[in-house]
Amino acid sequence: MSQDKAGANMRLFTTYWGQEETFRMMPITTDCPFMEVIYHPSAGMLIAMSKTMKQNYEMLPKLDDDGEWIHAKKAKRNGSKMKEERRLMEVPQEHYMTVRKEQEEFIALFATNADEFDFKKFLDIEPPKESAILQKEGAGQLLDEKGNPLVAVK
């Protein structure tokens, strides 16, 4: 794809990421360099999945002769209860855009319906802040981010 033909080959549409409403972009021409673009609302990140493939190691569940997962005797550090093995796989190159101005420029360049689709309403949503635990100096009392005392669970 030449530099002067870049963009204007994807379409925006509304979808969900888990329980959160968001938007995606799908290619509408075969020369589009991306297979999918999705906005991750909790992270405030635009993720573009390229058609360019790369080799990457992935942890996959081990299978028995019948194709069933093999259960581990105890859970792994990553929380998995299945035996896993590391495999080299062909996966799409992913691009993560975290700066709002760059996200808007990317969408304007590639989305044919960027003018009529209100994607900025998703960009305007503040990602949730991580919970912080605070402690009053010298008090010994643990507090949450709103200053409420934490109660020990037994």
PASEBA-1860 file (N, C-alpha, C; in nm, 3 decimals):
! residues 154
1> MSQDKAGA> 0.085/-0.116/0.000/0.000/0.000/0.000/0.090/0.123/0.000 ~ 0.071/0.212/-0.094/0.155/0.331/-0.103/0.114/0.434/0.000 ~ 0.205/0.529/0.028/0.182/0.630/0.131/0.061/0.717/0.099 ~ 0.038/0.752/-0.029/-0.073/0.841/-0.064/-0.209/0.771/-0.058 ~ -0.212/0.640/-0.047/-0.339/0.567/-0.038/-0.369/0.518/0.104 ~ -0.289/0.559/0.201/-0.309/0.513/0.339/-0.442/0.563/0.392 ~ -0.512/0.473/0.459/-0.634/0.511/0.529/-0.760/0.504/0.448 ~ -0.870/0.553/0.509/-1.005/0.554/0.451/-1.047/0.415/0.403
9> NMRLFTTY> -1.017/0.312/0.485/-1.055/0.177/0.446/-1.106/0.094/0.564 ~ -1.161/0.163/0.665/-1.222/0.094/0.779/-1.353/0.165/0.815 ~ -1.438/0.093/0.888/-1.567/0.148/0.929/-1.585/0.129/1.079 ~ -1.631/0.234/1.146/-1.658/0.231/1.290/-1.795/0.171/1.318 ~ -1.808/0.095/1.426/-1.937/0.045/1.473/-1.932/0.022/1.623 ~ -2.049/0.023/1.686/-2.062/0.006/1.831/-2.062/-0.142/1.865 ~ -1.996/-0.175/1.977/-1.989/-0.314/2.023/-1.965/-0.312/2.175 ~ -1.924/-0.425/2.229/-1.896/-0.436/2.372/-1.758/-0.495/2.396
17> WGQEETFR> -1.695/-0.453/2.506/-1.573/-0.516/2.558/-1.615/-0.566/2.696 ~ -1.645/-0.693/2.707/-1.702/-0.747/2.831/-1.839/-0.686/2.851 ~ -1.860/-0.617/2.964/-1.987/-0.552/2.993/-1.990/-0.406/2.950 ~ -1.878/-0.354/2.901/-1.868/-0.212/2.868/-1.894/-0.187/2.719 ~ -1.976/-0.087/2.691/-2.001/-0.048/2.552/-1.876/0.022/2.499 ~ -1.841/-0.005/2.375/-1.723/0.054/2.313/-1.743/0.057/2.162 ~ -1.636/0.078/2.088/-1.645/0.076/1.942/-1.531/-0.006/1.884 ~ -1.554/-0.052/1.762/-1.454/-0.124/1.685/-1.446/-0.063/1.547
25> MMPITTDC> -1.342/-0.100/1.476/-1.328/-0.063/1.336/-1.302/-0.192/1.259 ~ -1.375/-0.207/1.148/-1.354/-0.326/1.064/-1.308/-0.281/0.926 ~ -1.223/-0.362/0.862/-1.177/-0.325/0.728/-1.291/-0.338/0.627 ~ -1.293/-0.247/0.531/-1.395/-0.253/0.425/-1.331/-0.266/0.287 ~ -1.198/-0.270/0.283/-1.126/-0.296/0.158/-1.018/-0.400/0.187 ~ -0.975/-0.470/0.085/-0.874/-0.574/0.103/-0.735/-0.517/0.128 ~ -0.710/-0.392/0.090/-0.577/-0.334/0.109/-0.558/-0.271/0.247 ~ -0.657/-0.282/0.335/-0.645/-0.228/0.471/-0.536/-0.306/0.546
33> PFMEVIYH> -0.443/-0.238/0.611/-0.335/-0.308/0.682/-0.375/-0.369/0.816 ~ -0.499/-0.344/0.860/-0.544/-0.394/0.990/-0.662/-0.490/0.973 ~ -0.664/-0.594/1.057/-0.777/-0.687/1.054/-0.886/-0.644/1.151 ~ -0.849/-0.564/1.253/-0.945/-0.518/1.352/-0.881/-0.408/1.435 ~ -0.965/-0.314/1.481/-0.924/-0.212/1.575/-1.034/-0.205/1.680 ~ -0.998/-0.202/1.808/-1.097/-0.194/1.915/-1.048/-0.097/2.022 ~ -1.143/-0.025/2.080/-1.111/0.066/2.189/-1.138/-0.005/2.321 ~ -1.037/-0.011/2.407/-1.048/-0.073/2.539/-1.086/0.036/2.638
41> PSAGMLIA> -1.215/0.044/2.677/-1.261/0.158/2.758/-1.200/0.164/2.898 ~ -1.175/0.052/2.963/-1.118/0.054/3.099/-0.975/0.103/3.099 ~ -0.902/0.076/2.992/-0.762/0.116/2.984/-0.744/0.247/2.909 ~ -0.848/0.294/2.839/-0.836/0.416/2.759/-0.739/0.397/2.644 ~ -0.740/0.277/2.585/-0.641/0.240/2.486/-0.707/0.194/2.356 ~ -0.654/0.239/2.242/-0.699/0.193/2.111/-0.601/0.086/2.066 ~ -0.654/-0.033/2.034/-0.570/-0.147/1.997/-0.596/-0.182/1.852 ~ -0.491/-0.179/1.771/-0.501/-0.212/1.629/-0.430/-0.344/1.604
49> MSKTMKQN> -0.505/-0.441/1.548/-0.449/-0.572/1.515/-0.411/-0.570/1.367 ~ -0.282/-0.579/1.341/-0.229/-0.570/1.206/-0.247/-0.702/1.131 ~ -0.246/-0.695/0.999/-0.244/-0.817/0.918/-0.104/-0.877/0.914 ~ -0.005/-0.799/0.957/0.132/-0.848/0.965/0.141/-0.948/1.079 ~ 0.189/-1.067/1.050/0.199/-1.171/1.150/0.341/-1.177/1.205 ~ 0.352/-1.222/1.330/0.483/-1.241/1.394/0.480/-1.371/1.472 ~ 0.597/-1.422/1.503/0.605/-1.541/1.585/0.621/-1.500/1.730 ~ 0.543/-1.563/1.817/0.544/-1.529/1.958/0.518/-1.656/2.038
57> YEMLPKLD> 0.585/-1.668/2.153/0.560/-1.782/2.240/0.433/-1.757/2.322 ~ 0.346/-1.855/2.328/0.221/-1.847/2.405/0.211/-1.971/2.492 ~ 0.152/-1.955/2.610/0.125/-2.069/2.698/-0.013/-2.124/2.662 ~ -0.018/-2.252/2.626/-0.142/-2.317/2.586/-0.169/-2.437/2.675 ~ -0.296/-2.471/2.696/-0.328/-2.589/2.778/-0.277/-2.717/2.711 ~ -0.222/-2.807/2.792/-0.183/-2.939/2.740/-0.308/-3.022/2.722 ~ -0.311/-3.103/2.617/-0.427/-3.186/2.587/-0.389/-3.333/2.595 ~ -0.486/-3.416/2.637/-0.463/-3.560/2.638/-0.494/-3.617/2.499
65> DDGEWIHA> -0.489/-3.748/2.485/-0.512/-3.812/2.355/-0.652/-3.788/2.300 ~ -0.748/-3.756/2.387/-0.886/-3.729/2.344/-0.912/-3.581/2.319 ~ -0.808/-3.497/2.332/-0.825/-3.355/2.311/-0.880/-3.279/2.430 ~ -0.883/-3.345/2.547/-0.931/-3.280/2.669/-0.814/-3.217/2.743 ~ -0.842/-3.107/2.815/-0.739/-3.042/2.895/-0.691/-3.134/3.005 ~ -0.561/-3.129/3.033/-0.503/-3.206/3.142/-0.498/-3.116/3.265 ~ -0.563/-3.159/3.373/-0.568/-3.079/3.496/-0.437/-3.092/3.573 ~ -0.391/-2.980/3.629/-0.272/-2.979/3.713/-0.310/-3.023/3.854
73> KKAKRNGS> -0.215/-3.077/3.929/-0.242/-3.119/4.066/-0.269/-3.000/4.156 ~ -0.202/-2.887/4.129/-0.229/-2.764/4.204/-0.222/-2.646/4.107 ~ -0.288/-2.538/4.145/-0.294/-2.420/4.058/-0.155/-2.360/4.039 ~ -0.132/-2.308/3.920/-0.005/-2.243/3.888/-0.002/-2.102/3.947 ~ 0.115/-2.037/3.938/0.128/-1.900/3.986/0.036/-1.804/3.910 ~ 0.007/-1.835/3.784/-0.081/-1.748/3.705/-0.229/-1.779/3.728 ~ -0.259/-1.871/3.819/-0.397/-1.904/3.852/-0.456/-2.017/3.770 ~ -0.385/-2.062/3.666/-0.436/-2.169/3.580/-0.439/-2.302/3.655
81> KMKEERRL> -0.546/-2.378/3.635/-0.559/-2.510/3.696/-0.534/-2.620/3.594 ~ -0.484/-2.582/3.478/-0.454/-2.677/3.371/-0.303/-2.685/3.351 ~ -0.256/-2.800/3.307/-0.117/-2.810/3.267/-0.101/-2.730/3.138 ~ 0.010/-2.658/3.128/0.032/-2.573/3.011/0.167/-2.604/2.950 ~ 0.179/-2.570/2.821/0.306/-2.583/2.753/0.328/-2.459/2.667 ~ 0.453/-2.424/2.651/0.490/-2.306/2.573/0.503/-2.346/2.427 ~ 0.431/-2.275/2.339/0.432/-2.304/2.195/0.461/-2.178/2.115 ~ 0.538/-2.191/2.009/0.565/-2.082/1.917/0.448/-2.074/1.819
89> MEVPQEHY> 0.385/-1.957/1.811/0.267/-1.941/1.726/0.280/-1.818/1.638 ~ 0.207/-1.820/1.526/0.193/-1.703/1.440/0.077/-1.621/1.495 ~ 0.103/-1.499/1.537/-0.001/-1.411/1.593/0.008/-1.276/1.523 ~ -0.103/-1.203/1.516/-0.099/-1.070/1.454/-0.021/-0.971/1.539 ~ 0.049/-0.881/1.471/0.119/-0.772/1.540/0.013/-0.678/1.596 ~ 0.026/-0.641/1.723/-0.070/-0.551/1.787/-0.003/-0.417/1.812 ~ -0.082/-0.310/1.792/-0.033/-0.174/1.816/-0.124/-0.111/1.920 ~ -0.066/-0.058/2.028/-0.141/0.000/2.138/-0.122/0.152/2.138
97> MTVRKEQE> -0.233/0.225/2.121/-0.228/0.371/2.121/-0.292/0.422/2.250 ~ -0.214/0.494/2.330/-0.262/0.540/2.460/-0.284/0.691/2.465 ~ -0.231/0.765/2.369/-0.244/0.911/2.366/-0.368/0.948/2.286 ~ -0.458/1.024/2.348/-0.587/1.055/2.286/-0.571/1.122/2.149 ~ -0.483/1.219/2.137/-0.464/1.291/2.009/-0.426/1.192/1.899 ~ -0.338/1.098/1.930/-0.296/0.997/1.832/-0.411/0.902/1.799 ~ -0.494/0.869/1.898/-0.611/0.784/1.873/-0.706/0.854/1.776 ~ -0.734/0.982/1.800/-0.824/1.058/1.714/-0.768/1.070/1.572
105> EFIALFAT> -0.637/1.093/1.560/-0.574/1.103/1.427/-0.584/0.971/1.353 ~ -0.560/0.860/1.422/-0.569/0.728/1.360/-0.710/0.703/1.310 ~ -0.810/0.731/1.394/-0.950/0.708/1.356/-0.987/0.796/1.238 ~ -0.947/0.924/1.241/-0.977/1.015/1.130/-0.912/0.968/1.000 ~ -0.793/0.910/1.009/-0.722/0.862/0.890/-0.786/0.736/0.831 ~ -0.827/0.643/0.915/-0.872/0.513/0.866/-1.024/0.494/0.858 ~ -1.103/0.562/0.940/-1.248/0.537/0.943/-1.320/0.625/0.841 ~ -1.394/0.561/0.751/-1.469/0.636/0.650/-1.589/0.707/0.710
113> NADEFDFK> -1.638/0.660/0.824/-1.754/0.721/0.888/-1.718/0.795/1.018 ~ -1.594/0.842/1.029/-1.549/0.912/1.151/-1.627/1.041/1.176 ~ -1.673/1.107/1.070/-1.746/1.233/1.087/-1.885/1.212/1.145 ~ -1.953/1.103/1.109/-2.090/1.082/1.157/-2.100/0.988/1.277 ~ -1.997/0.912/1.308/-1.998/0.821/1.422/-1.938/0.893/1.543 ~ -2.008/0.896/1.655/-1.963/0.969/1.773/-1.870/0.881/1.858 ~ -1.747/0.859/1.809/-1.651/0.777/1.884/-1.594/0.853/2.002 ~ -1.599/0.987/2.001/-1.540/1.067/2.110/-1.614/1.048/2.242
121> KFLDIEPP> -1.742/1.006/2.235/-1.814/0.983/2.361/-1.749/0.869/2.440 ~ -1.686/0.773/2.370/-1.615/0.664/2.437/-1.479/0.711/2.488 ~ -1.413/0.797/2.412/-1.283/0.850/2.453/-1.296/0.942/2.574 ~ -1.414/1.006/2.589/-1.436/1.100/2.699/-1.461/1.031/2.833 ~ -1.490/0.902/2.832/-1.516/0.830/2.957/-1.384/0.808/3.029 ~ -1.380/0.852/3.155/-1.259/0.835/3.236/-1.241/0.689/3.274 ~ -1.125/0.629/3.247/-1.100/0.493/3.296/-1.104/0.491/3.448 ~ -1.156/0.383/3.507/-1.163/0.378/3.654/-1.024/0.382/3.716
129> KESAILQK> -1.014/0.455/3.826/-0.887/0.463/3.899/-0.873/0.338/3.985 ~ -0.749/0.293/3.998/-0.725/0.178/4.084/-0.746/0.219/4.229 ~ -0.797/0.128/4.307/-0.821/0.154/4.447/-0.689/0.168/4.521 ~ -0.680/0.267/4.607/-0.560/0.289/4.687/-0.592/0.266/4.834 ~ -0.499/0.210/4.906/-0.514/0.192/5.050/-0.423/0.293/5.118 ~ -0.482/0.376/5.202/-0.408/0.480/5.271/-0.405/0.451/5.421 ~ -0.303/0.503/5.488/-0.293/0.484/5.632/-0.264/0.618/5.696 ~ -0.343/0.653/5.800/-0.317/0.775/5.875/-0.186/0.758/5.950
137> EGAGQLLD> -0.103/0.861/5.942/0.026/0.854/6.006/0.011/0.841/6.157 ~ 0.070/0.740/6.216/0.067/0.719/6.360/-0.062/0.660/6.413 ~ -0.166/0.651/6.333/-0.295/0.604/6.382/-0.305/0.452/6.378 ~ -0.234/0.389/6.288/-0.242/0.244/6.275/-0.368/0.196/6.207 ~ -0.456/0.286/6.167/-0.583/0.251/6.102/-0.566/0.253/5.950 ~ -0.599/0.145/5.883/-0.594/0.142/5.737/-0.722/0.201/5.681 ~ -0.707/0.288/5.578/-0.820/0.354/5.516/-0.822/0.328/5.366 ~ -0.942/0.330/5.306/-0.951/0.321/5.161/-0.930/0.459/5.101
145> EKGNPLVA> -0.942/0.472/4.966/-0.915/0.599/4.900/-1.012/0.711/4.939 ~ -1.126/0.677/4.999/-1.225/0.777/5.042/-1.211/0.812/5.191 ~ -1.112/0.749/5.258/-1.091/0.778/5.398/-1.172/0.692/5.494 ~ -1.240/0.591/5.443/-1.320/0.502/5.527/-1.230/0.391/5.585 ~ -1.248/0.360/5.712/-1.167/0.254/5.773/-1.194/0.117/5.707 ~ -1.086/0.043/5.686/-1.100/-0.092/5.633/-1.123/-0.188/5.749 ~ -1.211/-0.284/5.726/-1.244/-0.383/5.829/-1.176/-0.513/5.792 ~ -1.106/-0.572/5.887/-1.038/-0.700/5.862/-1.142/-0.809/5.847
153> VK> -1.123/-0.892/5.746/-1.214/-1.007/5.722/-1.147/-1.130/5.778 ~ -1.221/-1.203/5.860/-1.165/-1.324/5.924/-1.228/-1.447/5.869
END
